[in-house]
Amino acid sequence: MTTTFLASFPLIALLSLAQVASVDDDAAVEPAPSAPRETVLHWTSDAGQEYLYRLPRTQDVRRKPRLVFLLHGDGEDAPRTFEALGVGDGSFRPDDVLVAPEAVSSDAEGGRRFASVAAEGAQLATLVRLFRERFDTEGVALYGHDSGGAFCCWFAGEHPELVDGSVVHGAAVGEFRSPEHARLHHSVAILHAEGDGVVEVAQALRTAALFRARGYAKVNLHIAKAHGHGALPEETDELLRWIDDTTSHDAAQALEVARDALRREQPDYATAARLVQEARVALPEYDCGDADEVEASIAVVEGALAAAADAAWTEVEYELTVNSNGESVGPYASCVRWARVQFGEVPSFAAQCRPYVEIFERHDAALRALRAGTDVSTEAGARRLVDALRGSWLASGWNALHAEALARCTHGAEPYDGFRASLESLGALCGVEPMEELVRTSNAALAAYAAENPGLYEGY
């Protein structure tokens, strides 16, 4: 093992790395559980691939660290990627194992870039397997910027068994394979700054549409209110957390992610409900000594969700009743949609919704049909989209589709004159944000339950 790796980086990268780790022989440490933690380290693989890595501060037995690979873009490198995201100062994913490999392919100017070719893929696959073997982690996520993002899509298609999710940032994505395993299990987050002057936002819209058209079950498009082509640490962390939320866990891990969702400033009830169900289903296979404590804690989280859901239903039922049992359109619909998204998987809420199942399913079906086979970039498709939104004001997917359509005409040409105006009119008619009273009531019920049940947040 040599230490010429860091010397090959530009001076600016060396100086930035020096702020977060000692740039000398001591920083060259082979990856192992005994390696220094909370320190930026470097190593070179047997095949000659250079990379940085950083181990988490502690190992929480209730939440294994995720293994996250950070892939740089054109004109970038591993130290710049670590610096831009805030890895060295501990502000970015402090509880995960982070790895930033150097690309092995070259661009026309002689710089390094991640190319969607077998040799590049083999190098990363080897690195993923190495870290999985040496560290007790839970799942693998990729983050790629620019060409690194395009490579993420390609790599996940070639090696679907190695990847749980990807954050594709500021990328113009080329061709990639879509095996069934990837379509069903791979979480894809597409991140783009609305003021990106290097790669047009239209590329992000195209990528999201492509993944959805191919049948990927978990796709998240986020257009950040930011300028430039550089790193977006907060948004990246949030999307990696979304991948955490949408990845399989054992009973204790699923429980901890559910709790984390309820601890957030604005609780994510939908994620907590899904994960606590996953914990309940996984419980029979959980063979650790604390199984009884885990089961009791699952019941506490289920009780918290029921309390918040019941409070929400009181508000929602009133709004439905005074609006012809949901048959009348109006801004109240945003409250119904929010509650359906947040509490739809809470058993008590689902039971209370039964009198409205028919209208809910009718509205949901209209959007499913549109998603299945409509090219909304054409005038005909865009008009179908507007008609579908106009007739499905209670559909749980209404907000996501409305926001995506607005982004499409904000960052590209309108498919027809008046398209944006129609969308804005629908937003005013059907509501976009839930009424503050509904959210406040749900959160107050959760807080009251937590006060009576300290075990909700204190662990088991």
HELIX and SHEET records of a PDB file:
HELIX    1   1 LEU A    6  SER A    8  5                                   3    
HELIX    2   2 LEU A   11  ALA A   18  1                                   8    
HELIX    3   3 ASP A   25  ALA A   27  5                                   3    
HELIX    4   4 ALA A   78  LEU A   85  1                                   8    
HELIX    5   5 ALA A  118  ARG A  134  1                                  17    
HELIX    6   6 SER A  147  GLU A  158  1                                  12    
HELIX    7   7 PRO A  160  LEU A  162  5                                   3    
HELIX    8   8 GLU A  180  HIS A  185  1                                   6    
HELIX    9   9 VAL A  201  ALA A  213  1                                  13    
HELIX   10  10 PRO A  233  ASP A  245  1                                  13    
HELIX   11  11 ALA A  251  ARG A  263  1                                  13    
HELIX   12  12 TYR A  269  ALA A  282  1                                  14    
HELIX   13  13 LEU A  283  GLU A  285  5                                   3    
HELIX   14  14 ALA A  291  VAL A  322  1                                  32    
HELIX   15  15 SER A  324  GLY A  326  5                                   3    
HELIX   16  16 ALA A  333  PHE A  343  1                                  11    
HELIX   17  17 PRO A  347  GLN A  352  1                                   6    
HELIX   18  18 ARG A  354  TYR A  356  5                                   3    
HELIX   19  19 VAL A  357  GLY A  373  1                                  17    
HELIX   20  20 GLU A  379  ARG A  390  1                                  12    
HELIX   21  21 TRP A  398  THR A  410  1                                  13    
HELIX   22  22 PHE A  419  CYS A  430  1                                  12    
HELIX   23  23 GLU A  436  GLU A  452  1                                  17    
HELIX   24  24 GLY A  455  GLU A  458  1                                   4    
SHEET    1   A 8 LEU A  41  THR A  44  0                                        
SHEET    2   A 8 GLU A  50  ARG A  54 -1                                        
SHEET    3   A 8 VAL A  97  PRO A 101 -1                                        
SHEET    4   A 8 LEU A  67  LEU A  71  1                                        
SHEET    5   A 8 VAL A 140  HIS A 145  1                                        
SHEET    6   A 8 GLY A 165  HIS A 169  1                                        
SHEET    7   A 8 SER A 187  GLY A 195  1                                        
SHEET    8   A 8 LYS A 218  HIS A 227  1                                        
SHEET    1   B 2 SER A 105  SER A 106  0                                        
SHEET    2   B 2 ARG A 112  ARG A 113 -1                                        
END                                                                             
